[in-house]
Amino acid sequence: MTSGNPISIREFILEPKLAYLDLRLLAGENGLDSQMISNPRIQKPGLALAGFLPYVKPGRIQILGESEYAFLQTLEPSEAIRRMSAVVQENVPAVLSTKGHTPPLEVLALCDEIGVPCIRTLQQTSDTIEGASAFLEDALADRTQLHGVLVDVFSHGTLIVGEPGIGKSECALELIYRGHRLVADDVVVVHRTHNHGLRGGPHALLPNFLELRGVGIIDVQKHFGMTASSPSVEVSLVIELVKLTPEHCEQEKLWHQRVRENPEAWSSQTTILGIEVPKFVMAVAPGRDFALMVETAVKKCLLAQRGVDDEGVFLDAIDRIAAGEGNKGT
């Protein structure tokens, strides 16, 4: 597991995803590469401007919007300059003014002197915070690389894992043929999202590619069309493909025995970046349609989210039959 590397202010300003903010540098050019953003949360320094500085957090961009400038206008100009200067000197990576506001010349001169970039946008404060936070949450999130195939099945991110050569890519190919979408093959990059979820995608240099043993590398968009792949998806389910061995057969017998006490015995949980994800283990054997089994597992998870409990209903019916209820035959 790795954490996203801190982002320099230059990278932040030039980020294509933030182009709509039209960020313009007003001062502090010598800090563009040395000042780093390490915290994705944008901070409004209202308390700091009121004189309480302990909660100004290092690594967080300080944003000055309409309310901050309205408050500063209630102060004497020299006092307003002093308080803004105090915030700038609190080891912050940058100051961002919204709605076209510009700090006083004295504050801009201080930014130049100590190398703290001062940036301006014409956008609303709320829009700026939303866009910048979304980008930073993604860029600075904890992430890991996993070996497997990630497929968008019924809008349910399904990570197929298993030993090399067991058939992960072939299963993904059949799912693509059935209308589902490839997200990543071989190298799956997964990161945590701000709402305690997981999102997966391909390596930046390997989108749309699928490796098939005996065939080679294919670009699924060129072979199956633009809708055959997706840039990312929330990781909601893990399918592990295993070889059908005597040990696995014994494990299935144990599952059969345990299902009476635990109706969810057929599924388990795996942990990715500290978050639990449902997991199914499927044994590879001739004649088994794994694309169909994966689709069924995804549907089972979707129905479970809606309160449908197949095993519970089945076991209840067995108990009623054992108790002599209903017809004994058909």
Secondary structure by P-SEA (a helix, b strand, c coil): ccccccccaaaaaacccccccccccccccccccccccccccccccccccccccccccccbbbbbcaaaaaaaaaccaaaaaaaaaaaaaccccbbbbcccccccaaaaaaaaaabbbbbbbcccaaaaaaaaaaaaaaaacccccccbbbbbccccbbbbbccccccaaaaaaaaaaabbbbccccbbbbbbccccbbbbbcccccccccccccccccccccccccccccccccccbbbbbbcccaaaaaaaaaaaaaccccccccccccccccbbbbbbbbbbbcccaaaaaaaaaaaaaaaaaacccaaaaaaaaaaaaaaccccccc
